[in-house]
Amino acid sequence: MAQPAKGPATAPCSTPPVHTEDAVTSVHPVDEKLHPSRLVPAALQHIAAMYAGVVTPPLIIGQACGLDIAARTRLIAASLLIAGVATILQTIGVKGLVGNRLPFVNAASSAGIAPILAIAETTTRGHQLPAIYGAVIVADAFCLAVGPFFGRLLRFFPPLVTGVVITLIGVTLMPVPVTWAQGGDKTAADFGAMRHLALAGFTLAVILLIQRFGKGFVRQVALLLGLLVGTLAAMPFGMADFSGLRSAPLAALPTPFAFGAPEFQPAAVLSLCIVMLVLMTESSAGMLALGEICDRRSDSRTITRGLRTDGLATLLGPVFGGFPTSAFAQNVGVVSLTRVRSRYVVAVAGGALLVLGAFPVLGAVVSLVPMPVLGGAGIVLFGSIAVSGIRTLSEAGLDDSSNIILVAVALGAGIIPLAAPTFYAGFPAWAQTVLGSGISAGALVAVLLNLFFHHLGTRSGQAAPALKSS
């Protein structure tokens, strides 16, 4: 009789701290709300990593279409604003409808630059952007229509396939920081000059030293500190360009259909529909990569919501002056490197993109970081993505000879465009678009070989395990 009386007597004292402890530890790192002292620097790292990539498509396309500086500024502002909206939708989202609710950055993809430039070259001056935006509208409708099927096909993306894709994301993007390290502009007389390489090497050395000797949060912001120290080191040598800061307008909100009403050309529409398939593949791969890195594996519903958000963001492009959006691999690298997995960090970065788009003079401050400094940091970023893929492949059973062959051939197919850029020059235009991207080519080969080895003619239980949501 005495024993039951002891339980109620002790429960009120012991229960509250136990429940409090469980409430704290039950929060997944993806859903963790960091203190501003940690959140703001982590968000700045994402902004620094993505900024050059966000402004590159509008700069290149604007120049190809013969736009003046003011018009190119409007394109840049629109790209920043749309990237901000898309990133906030992805990270915060509306549960069950839009947003993958991962630390996922969406912005105008560089993968669409080449086909868009082809449209610009074959269209009469003055009608280039309307033709591009008309094609984007139809391609976006295509994306929204087929997006749900991508999520349902997730069972064909076991670690064996996703490991290949994630590795290729890092490997095929490596020429980007290498170009940055040499100065960024291949047409410049001093491209590849030793001073550019020295600055990139110095930045890389700073990041490595902070990673080696830094403690706690200092190590987590090693990338940001490396960018800051590298930029400060560049200033005495005149390698930090302030011209963009002086010429940028204080405010520049985008105007709907400022570049004309959309025009619909069948060839342009077909080209961008193929591009959207490539972008959907890359975006799905980015979600799978982040799921692995964040220990919250992406299921079919997550990918469907993410692709739906891609489509909604791309729909804003023709209205305000943006371009097709997709995942930003740079920021996958930031998450992998820092291990700061909170989606709220990236949501804050998305909010900052909105501000940078509305006030270009603020965005110009971020652009002060010299290209060689970005190159030194980019080597770490993209290399860490490849490492994440290798880590995923370690779960894929590479002691099996068929799996070894699958990985070998898929990696080879993905590296062909990198090793021999003109390899597919004789192929039809649609095939060049698909196979010319190492990521999409490697993903396609990996999926087909996985079907061949593990699905066709086998019982369902013998197939390679698919990714599941955590």
Sequence and secondary structure as in RCSB ss.txt:
>XXXX:A:sequence
MAQPAKGPATAPCSTPPVHTEDAVTSVHPVDEKLHPSRLVPAALQHIAAMYAGVVTPPLIIGQACGLDIAARTRL
IAASLLIAGVATILQTIGVKGLVGNRLPFVNAASSAGIAPILAIAETTTRGHQLPAIYGAVIVADAFCLAVGPFF
GRLLRFFPPLVTGVVITLIGVTLMPVPVTWAQGGDKTAADFGAMRHLALAGFTLAVILLIQRFGKGFVRQVALLL
GLLVGTLAAMPFGMADFSGLRSAPLAALPTPFAFGAPEFQPAAVLSLCIVMLVLMTESSAGMLALGEICDRRSDS
RTITRGLRTDGLATLLGPVFGGFPTSAFAQNVGVVSLTRVRSRYVVAVAGGALLVLGAFPVLGAVVSLVPMPVLG
GAGIVLFGSIAVSGIRTLSEAGLDDSSNIILVAVALGAGIIPLAAPTFYAGFPAWAQTVLGSGISAGALVAVLLN
LFFHHLGTRSGQAAPALKSS
>XXXX:A:secstr
 HHHHHHHHHHHHHHHHHHHHHHHHTS GGG    HHHHHHHHHHHHHHHHHHHHHHHHHHHHHTT  HHHHHHH
HHHHHHHHHHHHHHHHT BTTTB   SS  EEE GGGHHHHHHHHHTS TTSHHHHHHHHHHHHHHHHHHHHHHH
HHGGGG  HHHHHHHHHHHHHHTTHHHHHHHTTS TTSTTTT HHHHHHHHHHHHHHHHHHHH  THHHHTHHHH
HHHHHHHHHGGGT S  HHHHHS S     TTTT      HHHHHHHHHHHHHHHHHHHHHHHHHHHHTT    H
HHHHHHHHHHHHHHHHHHHHT   EEE HHHHHHHHHH    HHHHHHHHHHHHHHHH HHHHHHHTTS HHHHH
HHHHHHHHHHHHHHHHHHTTS TTSHHHHHHHHHHHHHHHHHHH TTTTTTS HHHHHHHTSHHHHHHHHHHHHH
HHHHTTTS GGGS       
